[in-house]
Amino acid sequence: MKKIKILFQGDSITDAGRDKRNYHDMGDGYPKYAAELISAAYPDNEFEFINLGISGNRTDQLFDRLTADAIDLQPDVISILIGINDIWHRHLKERIATTDAQIETNYRAILERIKNETGAKIIMIAPYILDFDNEMRQSMRRDFVTVLPIIKKLADEFADVYIPLNEIFAEALKTQPAPLHYSSDGVHPNVNGSRFIGEQYAKYAAPLIAEL
């Protein structure tokens, strides 16, 4: 039986209320659904799923904890969904104005360490924001015009799998046109949104897992 260790990394969307005393707890978000689907699809493999997403994290904070929360674990697969807080904090009253260049520098440093210090395959998940009629969300969406190409460029250079989640949600909303179906605030997924992301994760990860 093949043993495969999969690490989910990111911010609150990955954290999803997990029990931080037990990194095998998947929380209530997309890692839970992805893990269930992957386990069911590959019953002859033994999977160890680890969730170390931390709510509120930006790219610099993920870099700061990378040794203990990624490198030391030596996963076979690491997935990363990060970046929305770098954008969000630009628009809060107490701003942390991470520039596009800083996001790229931080994210590149994360990916270089993973490539150089582990044998892990990398799944990069693009951040997303749903189209809510609210001034802050609209401002955040405008930032995506420059941030998403940076993440795609890094994915082309480093990732084994890239999940263009912002585009996937945009396509899904053509047939399910109410963003509230997936999220109450345009960022944090509800059960429908978490299940949807988990399904996309399992689908995009399937060829990679089959090759391990």
N, C-alpha and C positions, 0 to 999 in steps of 0.2 A: 504493500500500500504506500503510495507516494504521500509524503508530508509536505504541505505548503503553508507557509506563514504569510498572512496578508495583513498589512498595517494600514489603517485609515488615519489620515492626518488632516488637520484643518482647524476650523473655528467652530462657532456655535452650530452651524448646519451639520457638521460631523459629530460634535459633542452630543447634542440632542438629549441632554439630561442623563448622560451615562453615570454610572456609579464609579467615581474616580478612585475608589479603593480597590477596584477590580478592573484592570484594563481589558479583560475579556468581555465585559459588559458592553453591549453594542448601543445602549440607549434606545430611544424611540425614533431615531431618524433613519436616513437612507442606509447606513451600514447594517442595521438590523435586517432590512429587506434584501439587500445585496447578499449578505452572508447566507440567508435562508435559501435564496435562489441558486447561489453558487454551490452550496452543499447538496442541494437536490439534484443539480445538473451533473455533478461529478461524485456519485456515491462511492466510487472506488478510491477516492483520495481522502486523506485525513487533513482537514484544514484547522489551522489555528488563526482565529480572527482577533485582532487587537485594535481597539479604538482609543486613540490618544488625542482626539480633537479637543481643543480648549476654547470655550466660549469667549468671544471678544478678541481673539488673537489676530494680529496683523502679521505681515510677512517678516518683519524684524523680530517679532516675538517667537515665531516658529523657528527662525534661525537660531535664536539664543538657546532654545531647548533641544536642538537637533541631536546632540550627542546622546543624551539619556533617552530621548523619545523617538529615536529612529536608528542612529548608527549602532548603538550598543545592542539593539534587538536583532540586527542582521536579518531583516525580513526577506522573503523571496519576492514579494510585491509590496510596493508602497504607493498608495494613492494620496493625492494632495488636492484639496479644495480650499484655496486661500485667496484673499485679495479684497473681498467685499468690505472688510473693516478698514482697510487702507483708504478706500474711497469714502466710506460712511463718515469716518472721523474728519474728513475735510469739511463736512457740512454741519457738524455739531457746534454748539455754543463754545465749548472748550475744545478748540480744534487741535488736531494733530495732523498737520498738512503734509503727509507723505507725498512727494512728487512722483510723477511717472518714472523718472530716472531712478529714484530711490527704490520704487517697487521692483523695477527690473534688476537693480543691483542686489537687492535682498533675495529675490526669487532665484536669480542665477547662482548666488552663493549657496543656497539650499541645494539646488540641483547638482552643482559641482561636487559638493561634499558627498551626496548620496552616490553619485557615479564613481567617485574616487575611493570611497571608504566602505562601500557595500557592493554586493553582487545583485542588488534588487532591481527588478524591472519596475519602471516608473509609469504610473497612470496619472496624468494631469487632467483635472476637471476644471473647466472654465467657470469662474463666478458668474452669477446671473442676477438680474433684477427684473421683476415683473412690472407690467405697465400700469401702475397705479396713478390716478389723477390727484397727485399731491405734489406740492412744489419741491420738497426735498427729494422725493423719488425721481422726479423729472430731472432735477439737477444731477443726481447720481447717475442716471441713465446717460446723460451727456458725457460724463467722464468715461463711460465704457467705450466711447468712440476711439479713444487713444489707449486705454488700458488693455482691452481685449486683444488687439494686435500684438502687444508686447508679450502677453501670455501665450498666444499662438506661436509667435516666433521662438520663444523658449521651448515650447512643446516640440516644434519641428527639430530643434537641436538636441533635446534631452529625452523626450518621452518615448516610451514604447507604445503607449495608447493615449490618445487625446479625446476627451469627451466634451464637445462644444455645447455645454449645457444651456447657455443663453440662447443659442440658435434652436436647440431642441425644444425649449419651452416656447419660443416664439412660434414654431411650427405647430406645437400642440394647441396653442391658444387660437389657432384658426378654426379648430373644431370644438374646443372647449373655451369659449371666448371670455369667460369670467375669471380673472386672475385669482379671485377669492376661492375658487375651486382648489387651488394649490397652496395658497398662503394668505394669511390675514394681513400681512404688512408688505408684501412684495419681495421679501427676502427670506424669512424663516418659513420653511415648508410645514404645512399641516400633515395629517396622515396621508391624504391623497398625494401631496407633493413629495413627501418622503418615500412613499411607495413608488411613485413615478421615477424619482431619481435612482432608487435602488434597482428598478427594472432596467433603466438605461445603463447603469454601472455593470450589471450582470451581462447584458448584451454586448457591450463594448469590450469587456474584459474576457469574454469567452474564448476568443482565439488565442490570447496570451496564456490563459490558464491551461488550455489544451496542449500547448507547446512545452510547458514546464516539466 
